[in-house]
Amino acid sequence: MESGSNAFSLPLPGLSVEDRRAFSVGNSLFRDNWVVAPASASGRDGLGPLFNANSCSACHPHDGRGRPPQSADDVGRGMVTFVSPQSDDGRPHPLYGKQIQDQAIPGARAEARVSLEPTLMHGTYPDGTPWELMRWTVALESPAYGEFGDVRASVRIGQQLVGMGLLEAVPDESILAMADPDDRNGDGISGRAHALRHAPAHGVEAPRKVGRFGWKASQPTIGAQVVAALHEDMGITSDAHRDEALTARQRESAAHASGGDPEIDAHRVRRISHYVRALAVPAQRNADSAAGAKGRALFDSLGCAACHTPTLVTGPDSPLEPLRNVTFHPYTDLLLHDMGDGLADNRCDGDASGREWRTPPLWGIGLIETVNGHTRYLHDGRARSLEEAVLWHGGEAERARSAFIHLPSRDRAALLAFLESL
């Protein structure tokens, strides 16, 4: 199995000739840049007028993970900023909508510039080894459509896409069976499924009631995630989202030509969704090493596996035969968990509170640096290493974090080596 820079971009083994052909078409659509309408690139115009990225791959480079900007002018690298009024009840901002579009086509104005200011925090392990954490202070500057007022802002980076077809194929009932919202077993873990308030938009898929994709598990299927990203991140309309992602104030001043009604048809949405669904998971590396075996045992004994569930099983209903009735190892329960004040963004997202996050899958996490050239983790990319990511855990994960801190240094290294092998 590929473990180099192309590790996240390979198709599932066992696809039919027809499915391989559809994978190639979806790959092209995923990577091609959308352009401003009207253009000679028929079917690929209609970008914006406000946007964060001009292609799917801009937020998921090499089908991997985005990163925070490295300078004030570094935009379009796979980071978006969600925003809502301070009195947050899940409503979009009246002037700026759900997220800040920091780019615009000629003749329109980008909504704002997002500035991230790092703050460093220091501590020491019981054995005397120092550690350092970083967090962001988010500032919204140069508002183009009126003052923001008192708002809550939450930075998100694009996640790696491997294995999404497997996660989609896990039955809702299996996710609900793992939930323990009242912590009846007394282990301090009270994960719950994200019960979606509304069915997916018409024209995407049959309704599902449990969210599983995104940092807050706010989307139930790959198709729903795809059309939401096209709409919010690129300004591309579809059958599911017929209107541009513009507020009333923006419609008054953001005149633009359309790339069609809708700008992407259902066939191309299906091809992009198929491509994402059919991305293979890279094989684990160095799993049999002494450090890897020790780290896996620690992962279980410290309680990490209580949320990062090692093994799930798909059902029989995936559109792709290789994804049906498969036992696989994603290290996630797809549930929402309270992760404490340190990681809280204090924003509602559907039924998810400002302290809750979906357990992210860990497969492929050790290849982020190889594929994407950086080591930025957690929802906002604040963690610069897997060690920092572990140390940010709180809330339901506080017990596991404390156990990690009190390990001997060689055992901490073994746990991190296990994570690197995934």
Buried (B, 14 or more C-beta within 10 A) or exposed (E): EEBEBEBBBBBBEEBEEEBEEBBEBBBEBBBBEBBBBEBEEEBBBBBBBBBBBBBBBBBBBBBBBBBBBEEEEEBBBBBBBBBBBEEBEEEBBEBBBBBBBBBBBEEBBBBBBBBBEEEEEEEEBEEEEEBEBBBBEBEBEEBBBEEBEEBBBBBBBBBBBBBBBBBBBBBBEBBBEBBBEEEEEEEBBBBBBBBBEEBBBEBBBEEBBBBBBBBBBBBBBBBBBBBBBBBBBBBBBBBBBBEBBBBEBBEEEBEBEBBBEBBBEBEBBBBBBBBBBBBBBBEBBBEEBEBBBBBBBBBEEBBBBBBBBBEBEBBEEBBBEBBEEBEBBBBBBBBBBBBBEBBBBBBBBBBBBBBBBBBBBBBBBBBBBBBBEBBBBBBBBBBBBBBBBBBBBBBBBBBBBEBBBEBEEEBBBBBBBBBBBB
